[in-house]
Amino acid sequence: MWIGVVSLFPGMFEAVTGFGVTGRAVSQGLLEIELWNPRDYATDRHRTVDDRPYGGGPGMLMKVDTLRQAIHAAREQGERRSHAPPKVVYLSPQGRPLDQRGVQQLAASGPLVLVAGRYEGIDERVVESDIDEEVSIGDYVLSGGELPAMVLIDAAARLVPGVLGHQGSAVEDSFSDGLLDCPHYTRPETIDGRRVPDVLLSGNHEMIRRWRLKQSLGRTWLRRPELLQSQALNAEQRELLEAFIAEHAD
Ligand SMILES: Nc1nonc1C(=O)N[C@@H]1CC[C@H](O)C1
């Protein structure tokens, strides 16, 4: 998977290219991150990359010409590398809330160029002319779009075949099937008197699978019931959820 990134702070992306699952994916050639810095296109003595907002008000916006040159360069490289025009995604609170389904859609849509804003954001006409999709990682305001871009990179990279040691991990993750994840346990068998559920020590893989599914369904019902509204539960899932609810009836 090739992802181009436009950012004033390219060094921040060492957090995904140099560590963990995503870092390994990069070293294995399963994930490629290329960075473009609008400051590299600044021609004035101060290498200006911000500009004042029309209409006044606090804060600055990203300077249009340097930003657009960086976006165009990233998009051209993406087309060269993937022989398809990249989807250009701008991370902003005004975007579509990102969820696992959205990650799956973006990961499957081919090469991506992620535009990380700084200051108060970018000129609306750049959004209209150069951005294909605005995406938000949550209803809060950050100081830059770099962390949202890295959130998207991490989530999308996990879906690339071969990136996760055990491909089942991506499927069993929270949200991959639209449900919250089940509880997990590891050694020791007892912590402060709290024991690992016996079923997980039974070695009965079918019972363990059903227990984990029941816990996922039950947790989703308890903590995020709205997620169940968009789920078409199969017969087994309905049976397990009903059993969980019955066990939790007051
Ligand atoms: N929430 C979010 N999801 O994606 N991006 C954000 C976010 O807060 N962006 C900041 C807003 C102004 C600054 O330019 C960057």
The ligand as an ORCA input file, in Angstrom:
! r2SCAN-3c Opt
* xyz 0 1
  N     -10.359     16.075     14.887
  C      -9.668     15.950     13.700
  N      -9.799     14.908     12.842
  O      -8.980     15.135     11.816
  N      -8.308     16.303     11.951
  C      -8.722     16.825     13.121
  C      -8.240     18.102     13.693
  O      -8.543     18.425     14.835
  N      -7.485     18.859     12.881
  C      -6.970     20.150     13.326
  C      -7.955     21.263     13.093
  C      -7.114     22.490     12.785
  C      -5.709     22.027     12.569
  O      -5.265     22.485     11.318
  C      -5.729     20.526     12.581
*
